[in-house]
């Protein structure tokens, strides 16, 4: 089955990031994070960008969703993928 974790944090995005950290074993620091509305209206799409720092490597991830928390999680996972790729290339 799918890997699942329950975590608490300062908010739902913080809790999701902590759960992902436990699942992956990676604990990068968030250097920059932003979420903006990419479209208008009550069904607007949120666009998130996150910058992570881990062991000297800096990566940037992006994500989008109609849910701003979900957009943040997509951005975080996207950045983690770049981080793992950078680690395997070195």
C-alpha positions in Angstrom: 0.0 0.0 0.0 1.0 3.6 -0.2 3.3 5.0 2.4 1.5 7.3 4.9 2.5 9.4 7.8 0.7 11.6 10.3 2.5 14.6 11.4 1.8 17.8 13.2 3.3 21.2 12.3 2.7 24.9 12.4 0.1 24.4 9.7 -1.0 21.9 7.1 1.9 22.5 4.7 4.5 22.3 7.5 2.9 19.0 8.7 2.9 17.6 5.1 6.6 18.6 4.7 7.5 16.9 8.0 5.7 13.7 6.9 7.6 13.7 3.5 10.9 14.3 5.4 10.2 11.2 7.5 9.3 9.1 4.4 12.3 10.2 2.4 14.9 10.6 5.2 15.9 14.0 3.6 15.7 17.1 5.7 16.6 20.1 3.6 16.1 23.6 4.8 13.6 25.8 3.1 15.4 28.9 1.9 12.5 30.6 0.1 8.9 29.8 -0.5 6.0 31.6 -2.3 2.5 30.9 -3.4 0.5 33.1 -5.7 -2.8 32.9 -7.6 -2.0 32.0 -11.2 -5.6 32.5 -12.4 -8.6 34.5 -11.2 -11.9 33.4 -9.6 -13.1 31.1 -6.9 -11.5 28.1 -8.8 -8.2 29.9 -9.2 -5.0 27.9 -9.6 -2.3 28.5 -7.0 1.3 28.4 -8.2 4.0 27.6 -5.6 7.8 27.9 -5.9 10.2 26.6 -3.2 14.0 26.8 -2.8 15.7 24.1 -0.7 19.2 23.9 0.6 20.7 20.5 1.5 24.4 19.6 2.0 25.5 22.6 -0.1 23.1 21.9 -3.0 20.4 24.5 -3.8 17.4 23.3 -5.8 14.2 25.0 -6.8 10.8 23.2 -7.3 7.5 24.4 -8.6 3.9 23.1 -8.3 0.4 24.2 -9.1 -3.1 23.2 -8.0 -6.5 24.6 -7.1 -5.5 24.0 -3.5 -2.6 26.2 -2.2 -1.4 23.5 0.3 -1.4 20.9 -2.5 0.5 23.3 -4.8 3.1 23.7 -2.0 3.5 20.0 -1.6 3.9 19.5 -5.3 6.6 22.2 -5.3 8.4 20.5 -2.4 8.3 17.1 -4.0 9.5 18.6 -7.3 12.5 20.2 -5.5 13.2 16.9 -3.7 13.3 15.1 -7.0 15.9 17.6 -8.3 17.9 17.2 -5.1 17.9 13.4 -5.4 19.0 13.8 -9.0 21.8 16.2 -8.1 23.0 13.8 -5.4 23.0 10.8 -7.7 24.9 12.8 -10.4 27.8 13.6 -8.1 
